[in-house]
Amino acid sequence: MKRGQAVLELLIGYSLAVVIIVISVSLLFTFYPNIASFSSTPSYSGFSGLRILGQGYDASAGVFYIAFQNTLNENIKINLLEMVYGSVTYTGFSCTKTFLPNLYTSECNLSIPISGSFSAQIFVYYNPANISVSPTIGISGYVTN
């Protein structure tokens, strides 16, 4: 009888430990659902003078998009956007607006074949529209998807 009771107590003890572990892990994933996510969430850094309103990659269309707002306190004309992904520089962006008064927004799209998560550097080249001599100025930043 003693041996059967010891086995039963051992089985109950291990079962209770497994139940506690399962509940703890399920609570962890309930309150932090992205804890085991292997893909990164879209983020950006840099872009001094531009407020990034959104960016990402639409895999179904094969298009990278970035939306930004001019916060430079001057009117600008977007000349060129470049994306450096890996060792390749892509320049085929199409933007909804190229002339951006202060606080106006534009969205630019680029068809690019990307698989999975990626990190790239974006360069935005513009000319200030309020001065007679318009040097081309560049703003750079990093995006991660």
C-alpha positions as CSV (number, residue, x, y, z in Angstrom):
1,M,0.0,0.0,0.0
2,K,2.9,2.4,0.8
3,R,4.4,2.0,-2.6
4,G,1.2,2.7,-4.5
5,Q,0.6,5.8,-2.3
6,A,4.1,7.1,-3.0
7,V,3.6,6.7,-6.8
8,L,0.3,8.5,-6.6
9,E,1.8,11.4,-4.6
10,L,4.6,11.6,-7.1
11,L,2.2,11.6,-10.1
12,I,0.0,14.3,-8.4
13,G,3.1,16.4,-7.6
14,Y,4.4,16.3,-11.2
15,S,0.9,16.9,-12.6
16,L,0.4,20.0,-10.4
17,A,3.9,21.3,-11.5
18,V,2.9,20.9,-15.2
19,V,-0.4,22.6,-14.7
20,I,1.3,25.6,-13.0
21,I,3.9,25.8,-15.9
22,V,1.1,25.7,-18.5
23,I,-0.9,28.4,-16.8
24,S,2.2,30.6,-16.4
25,V,3.1,30.3,-20.0
26,S,-0.4,30.9,-21.3
27,L,-0.7,34.0,-19.1
28,L,2.6,35.2,-20.4
29,F,1.4,34.9,-24.0
30,T,-1.9,36.4,-23.2
31,F,-0.4,39.6,-21.8
32,Y,2.6,39.7,-24.1
33,P,1.5,38.2,-27.5
34,N,4.5,39.3,-29.4
35,I,7.1,37.8,-27.0
36,A,7.8,34.9,-29.3
37,S,7.5,36.7,-32.6
38,F,10.4,36.1,-34.8
39,S,9.5,38.8,-37.3
40,S,10.3,42.4,-36.3
41,T,7.7,45.0,-36.0
42,P,8.0,47.9,-38.5
43,S,10.1,50.6,-36.9
44,Y,12.3,53.5,-38.0
45,S,15.0,55.8,-36.7
46,G,16.6,59.0,-37.9
47,F,14.8,61.1,-40.5
48,S,15.5,64.5,-38.8
49,G,13.0,67.0,-40.1
50,L,10.5,64.5,-41.3
51,R,7.8,62.8,-39.2
52,I,7.3,59.2,-40.3
53,L,3.6,58.5,-40.3
54,G,3.9,54.9,-41.4
55,Q,6.1,52.5,-43.3
56,G,6.1,48.9,-44.2
57,Y,6.1,46.3,-46.9
58,D,3.0,44.9,-48.6
59,A,4.1,41.4,-49.6
60,S,1.0,40.8,-51.6
61,A,1.7,43.7,-53.9
62,G,5.5,43.6,-53.5
63,V,5.6,47.3,-52.6
64,F,7.5,49.1,-49.8
65,Y,5.8,52.3,-48.7
66,I,6.8,55.2,-46.5
67,A,4.5,58.1,-45.5
68,F,6.0,61.2,-44.0
69,Q,5.2,64.7,-43.0
70,N,7.4,67.8,-43.6
71,T,8.4,69.3,-40.2
72,L,11.3,71.4,-41.4
73,N,9.4,74.7,-41.1
74,E,10.0,75.4,-44.8
75,N,8.6,74.4,-48.1
76,I,10.5,71.6,-49.8
77,K,10.6,69.9,-53.2
78,I,11.4,66.1,-53.0
79,N,14.0,65.3,-55.7
80,L,14.8,61.7,-55.0
81,L,14.3,58.8,-52.5
82,E,16.9,56.0,-52.3
83,M,16.6,52.8,-50.4
84,V,19.8,50.8,-49.7
85,Y,18.8,47.2,-49.0
86,G,21.7,44.8,-48.7
87,S,24.3,46.2,-51.1
88,V,21.8,47.4,-53.7
89,T,20.5,50.9,-54.0
90,Y,16.9,51.3,-55.3
91,T,15.7,54.7,-56.6
92,G,12.3,53.9,-58.3
93,F,10.1,55.5,-55.7
94,S,6.8,57.1,-56.8
95,C,5.4,59.8,-54.4
96,T,1.9,61.2,-54.2
97,K,3.4,64.7,-53.8
98,T,6.9,66.1,-54.5
99,F,6.3,69.7,-53.4
100,L,5.6,69.7,-49.6
101,P,4.8,72.9,-47.8
102,N,5.4,72.8,-44.0
103,L,3.3,70.1,-42.2
104,Y,2.1,68.6,-45.5
105,T,2.4,64.8,-46.1
106,S,3.3,62.5,-48.9
107,E,3.5,58.8,-49.4
108,C,6.1,57.1,-51.5
109,N,6.0,53.6,-52.9
110,L,8.7,51.3,-54.3
111,S,8.3,48.0,-56.0
112,I,10.9,45.7,-54.6
113,P,11.2,42.0,-54.1
114,I,11.8,41.4,-50.4
115,S,11.3,38.1,-48.5
116,G,10.7,38.1,-44.8
117,S,12.1,40.7,-42.4
118,F,14.5,43.3,-43.5
119,S,16.4,46.4,-42.5
120,A,17.3,49.2,-44.9
121,Q,18.6,52.8,-45.1
122,I,16.4,55.4,-46.7
123,F,17.8,58.7,-48.1
124,V,15.4,61.6,-48.9
125,Y,16.9,64.3,-51.1
126,Y,15.2,67.7,-51.3
127,N,15.6,71.3,-52.2
128,P,14.4,74.1,-50.0
129,A,11.7,76.0,-52.0
130,N,12.0,79.3,-50.1
131,I,15.5,80.4,-51.1
132,S,16.8,81.5,-54.4
133,V,19.8,79.1,-54.4
134,S,18.5,75.6,-53.8
135,P,21.2,73.2,-52.7
136,T,20.2,69.5,-52.6
137,I,20.0,68.4,-49.0
138,G,19.7,64.8,-47.8
139,I,17.9,63.3,-44.8
140,S,18.6,59.7,-43.9
141,G,17.1,57.2,-41.7
142,Y,16.8,53.5,-41.1
143,V,13.6,51.3,-41.4
144,T,13.1,47.8,-40.1
145,N,10.3,45.4,-41.0
